[in-house]
């Protein structure tokens, strides 16, 4: 057993899957659940994700507290927890952005900031809530930790051990580099999917377009089924890096538009060949 008592703030897909994986691995004892939606907490108990519902006072007495709510709630959640944190309690998170989360943690936790281990599991689904949680969500998936120079070494080691017990491959990155990378490979694709679906839905004859949409459209836009609130918060939190990536993507689209407009078939083919080769090379590094 790695920690005797774990508190999950947000027992949905991310938090619930973390708890379920650790329970099955025998890495935790009691799991507490904290959240705003009583129905979701009841569902989490029913599925065995958590053992009981807790308030902030009880959660603060856990050995480790896992924040699995939207990144925009980080400051308010930490403020609620701070008065109740027992000595040595470790706090970690699953936010898709790290710079803003670290800044919020420093501002709120002050002298307890060294107990905070910033993290980001690179796994998920367009589904959400406790009913979507599953024990194998993190199996073989990367988890990025972005510790600061003053992060407690033993706190970092504990969080690493929890993620390994959940089946993950743990890596560390500088927080700013993390945010640049994921603006390109995660945040931008989600915004592009949302934008395409929203644009088509706004057309007067949108029903006709959706009636003929098939597997290509479904695959490209699958992630537009993700939580709008979560992705709103991510877009706002990672705004500078995301704007840079949007501009780069618009430049690539403009080059493609120009090739189409000028009937430059050779330029289009070059783009497509480069993209296919890059994707094939990337796929060789994946497990699926």
PyMOL commands that set and color helices and strands:
alter all, ss='L'
color gray80, all
select helices_A, chain A and resi 13-25+38-46+56-59+71-82+99-115+130-132+153-165+175-201+206-212+215-225+228-237+239-261+265-284
alter helices_A, ss='H'
color red, helices_A
select strands_A, chain A and resi 3-9+28-34+52-53+64-67+90-93+116-117+119-121+142-145+169-172
alter strands_A, ss='S'
color yellow, strands_A
deselect
rebuild
show_as cartoon
